[in-house]
């Protein structure tokens, strides 16, 4: 293939290239389709804003400012029942930790059953995967409502909701990590005559364990936020305190509780990073 300089290209050459490579230069029809799609998206966006009555935001601006003012003007600080607040926060963190820990332990087994390279029986693997799809397909809040009805109000319902929801997602992530391991290390362990359990212990786990720890730590942080929401539907923890304060129009106390939850999230994130640095070797840049 010869390359022509810009000076050697004339109008006839350009037309010949256009005929041989029509898609490289575009066409009026393609441009018209692109403009039609863009106009359609903008029209759909405008129609959605009109359907959901976006202009109500401007009418509610006075109420919004009054609500913001009540959030940050704290009154009767000495009567806020701090013991109940911090007990609820401790309960929320315990719910998230226990639910994520149980989910990680279950996913450690289920992940191997759902991975293509460790479970050769297709019917078993597909059954496990469809089971995980069911667990992931139902929102954690719905699981919370189910377990509140099943075991009653309290933290146990929150722990079970986090456990079931996180188990479905972690098992999926674990199985994908297992499928991406280096096969040479696994085959090397298997060549020594090791049993299947030892192959998993010395061939798979050293490769996937850092990924498992990192994902579980992230889910613990995420579950702390989820446990707050679950408490609102009756699953115990700080969420119940938040909804009680909302119903009593004690918005200053709501703001105080939310700020404390944010501090807990920051601390958990910092501790997770330290744990990753210690056990995974991840260093800050």
C-alpha positions in Angstrom: 0.0 0.0 0.0 1.5 3.4 -1.0 0.9 6.6 0.9 0.2 9.7 -1.0 1.3 13.2 0.1 -1.3 15.9 0.6 -0.1 17.8 -2.5 -0.6 14.7 -4.7 -4.3 14.3 -3.6 -6.7 16.0 -6.0 -10.5 16.1 -6.0 -10.8 13.0 -8.1 -8.7 11.1 -5.6 -10.8 12.2 -2.8 -14.0 11.1 -4.6 -12.5 7.8 -5.3 -11.6 7.3 -1.6 -15.2 8.4 -0.6 -16.6 5.7 -2.9 -14.3 3.0 -1.6 -14.7 3.9 2.1 -18.1 5.6 2.4 -18.4 5.0 6.2 -15.2 6.9 6.9 -16.7 10.2 5.7 -20.2 9.8 7.1 -23.3 10.5 5.1 -26.3 12.9 5.4 -28.5 10.0 6.4 -26.2 9.0 9.3 -25.9 12.7 10.5 -29.7 13.0 10.3 -30.1 9.8 12.4 -27.6 11.2 15.0 -29.5 14.5 15.2 -32.8 12.7 15.5 -31.5 10.6 18.4 -30.1 13.7 20.2 -33.4 15.6 19.8 -35.3 12.6 21.0 -33.2 12.3 24.1 -33.6 16.0 24.9 -37.4 15.8 24.3 -37.7 12.8 26.6 -35.7 14.6 29.3 -37.9 17.7 29.0 -41.0 15.6 29.0 -39.8 13.8 32.1 -39.1 17.0 33.9 -42.6 18.3 33.0 -44.2 15.0 34.1 -42.6 15.1 37.5 -43.5 18.8 38.0 -39.9 20.0 38.5 -41.2 23.6 39.0 -42.4 22.6 42.4 -38.8 23.0 43.6 -39.1 26.7 43.1 -42.4 26.9 45.0 -41.0 24.9 47.9 -37.8 26.9 48.3 -39.0 28.7 51.4 -39.8 25.4 53.1 -36.5 24.0 52.1 -34.6 26.9 53.7 -36.7 26.6 56.9 -35.8 22.9 57.0 -32.1 23.6 56.5 -32.2 26.2 59.3 -33.8 23.8 61.7 -31.1 21.2 60.8 -28.3 23.4 61.9 -29.8 25.4 64.8 -29.5 23.0 67.7 -31.7 23.6 70.7 -32.0 21.9 74.1 -28.8 20.1 73.5 -28.7 18.6 77.0 -32.0 16.7 76.5 -31.1 14.7 73.4 -30.6 11.2 75.0 -27.1 10.7 73.8 -27.0 7.2 75.3 -29.8 6.0 73.0 -28.2 7.7 70.0 -24.7 6.1 70.5 -26.3 2.8 71.4 -28.1 2.9 68.1 -24.9 3.7 66.2 -23.1 0.8 67.9 -26.0 -1.5 67.0 -25.9 -0.4 63.4 -22.1 -1.0 63.1 -22.6 -4.4 64.8 -25.4 -5.3 62.3 -23.2 -4.4 59.4 -20.2 -6.2 60.7 -22.0 -9.4 61.6 -24.1 -9.5 58.4 -21.0 -8.9 56.2 -18.9 -11.4 58.1 -21.5 -14.1 57.7 -22.0 -13.3 54.0 -18.3 -13.4 53.4 -18.0 -16.8 55.0 -20.9 -18.2 53.0 -19.6 -16.6 49.8 -16.2 -18.2 50.3 -17.9 -21.6 49.8 -20.6 -20.6 47.3 -18.1 -18.7 45.1 -16.3 -22.0 44.4 -19.6 -23.7 43.5 -20.4 -20.9 41.1 -17.0 -20.7 39.3 -16.6 -22.4 36.0 -13.1 -23.7 36.7 -13.9 -25.2 40.1 -17.4 -26.6 39.5 -17.4 -28.7 36.4 -20.9 -30.0 36.8 -23.0 -27.6 34.7 -26.3 -28.2 36.3 -25.0 -27.5 39.8 -23.1 -24.4 38.7 -26.2 -23.0 36.9 -28.5 -23.8 39.8 -26.1 -21.9 42.2 -25.9 -19.0 39.9 -29.6 -18.7 39.5 -30.0 -18.9 43.2 -27.5 -16.0 43.6 -29.5 -14.0 40.9 -32.6 -14.3 43.1 -30.7 -13.0 46.2 -29.3 -10.1 44.2 -32.4 -9.4 42.4 -34.4 -8.5 45.5 -33.4 -5.2 47.1 -31.9 -5.2 50.6 -34.8 -3.0 51.8 -37.3 -5.6 50.7 -35.3 -8.3 52.5 -35.5 -6.1 55.6 -39.3 -5.9 55.4 -39.5 -9.7 54.9 -37.3 -10.4 58.0 -39.0 -7.8 60.1 -42.3 -9.7 59.5 -40.5 -13.1 60.0 -38.5 -12.5 63.2 -40.0 -9.2 64.5 -38.6 -5.7 65.0 -35.0 -5.5 66.0 -31.4 -5.8 64.9 -31.7 -9.5 64.0 -33.9 -8.6 61.0 -31.2 -6.2 59.8 -28.4 -8.7 60.2 -30.4 -11.3 58.2 -31.2 -8.8 55.4 -27.6 -7.7 55.1 -26.4 -11.3 55.2 -28.8 -12.5 52.4 -28.2 -9.5 50.1 -24.4 -9.4 50.5 -24.1 -13.1 50.2 -25.6 -13.0 46.7 -23.4 -10.2 45.5 -20.2 -11.3 47.2 -20.6 -14.9 45.9 -20.9 -13.5 42.4 -17.8 -11.4 42.8 -15.8 -14.2 44.4 -16.7 -16.6 41.6 -15.5 -14.1 39.0 -12.2 -13.7 40.9 -11.8 -17.5 41.1 -12.3 -17.8 37.4 -9.5 -15.3 36.7 -6.8 -17.1 38.7 -3.5 -18.1 37.2 -4.0 -21.7 36.1 -0.3 -22.5 36.2 -0.1 -22.3 40.0 -3.2 -24.4 40.4 -1.9 -27.1 38.0 1.5 -27.0 39.8 -0.2 -27.8 43.2 -2.4 -30.5 41.5 0.7 -32.1 39.9 2.1 -32.8 43.4 -0.8 -35.2 44.0 -2.6 -32.8 46.4 -6.2 -33.5 47.3 -9.0 -31.2 46.0 -9.1 -29.3 49.3 -5.3 -28.7 49.3 -5.5 -27.5 45.7 -8.1 -24.9 46.8 -6.0 -24.0 49.9 -2.6 -23.7 48.1 -3.6 -23.1 44.5 -6.6 -20.8 44.6 -6.8 -19.1 47.9 -3.3 -17.4 47.8 -4.4 -15.7 44.6 -7.9 -14.7 45.4 -7.7 -14.0 49.1 -6.5 -10.4 48.7 -9.4 -9.7 46.4 -11.8 -11.4 48.8 -10.6 -9.2 51.7 -10.8 -6.0 49.7 -14.3 -6.7 48.5 -15.5 -7.7 52.0 -14.1 -4.6 53.5 -15.9 -2.5 51.0 -19.1 -4.3 51.6 -18.7 -3.7 55.4 -18.5 0.0 54.7 -21.5 -0.1 52.4 -23.5 -2.3 54.8 -23.1 0.3 57.5 -25.0 2.8 55.4 -27.5 0.1 54.4 -28.1 -0.8 58.1 -29.0 2.8 58.7 -31.8 2.6 56.1 -32.9 -0.8 57.3 -33.4 0.6 60.8 -36.0 2.9 59.3 -38.2 0.0 58.4 -37.9 -1.5 61.9 -34.7 -3.5 61.7 -33.1 -1.7 64.7 -30.1 0.5 64.9 -29.7 4.2 64.3 -32.3 4.2 61.6 -35.2 3.7 64.1 -33.9 6.7 66.0 -33.7 8.8 62.9 -37.3 8.0 61.9 -38.5 8.7 65.4 -36.9 12.1 65.4 -38.3 12.9 62.0 -41.8 12.1 63.1 -41.4 14.3 66.1 -40.0 17.1 63.9 -36.7 17.1 65.8 -34.7 17.9 62.7 -31.7 19.3 64.7 -31.3 15.9 66.3 -31.6 14.2 62.9 -28.7 16.3 61.6 -26.6 15.4 64.7 -27.3 11.7 64.2 -26.4 11.9 60.5 -23.2 13.7 61.2 -22.2 11.0 63.7 -23.0 8.3 61.1 -20.8 10.1 58.6 -17.9 10.2 61.1 -18.3 6.4 61.6 -18.2 5.9 57.8 -15.0 7.9 57.6 -13.4 5.9 60.4 -14.4 2.6 58.8 -13.0 3.7 55.5 -9.7 4.7 57.2 -9.5 1.4 59.0 -10.3 -0.6 55.8 -7.4 1.2 54.1 -5.1 0.3 56.9 -6.2 -3.3 56.9 -5.6 -3.5 53.1 -2.1 -2.0 53.5 -1.3 -4.6 56.2 -2.7 -7.8 54.7 -2.7 -7.0 50.9 0.4 -4.8 50.7 -1.5 -1.9 49.2 0.4 1.3 49.8 -0.7 4.8 49.6 0.7 6.7 46.6 
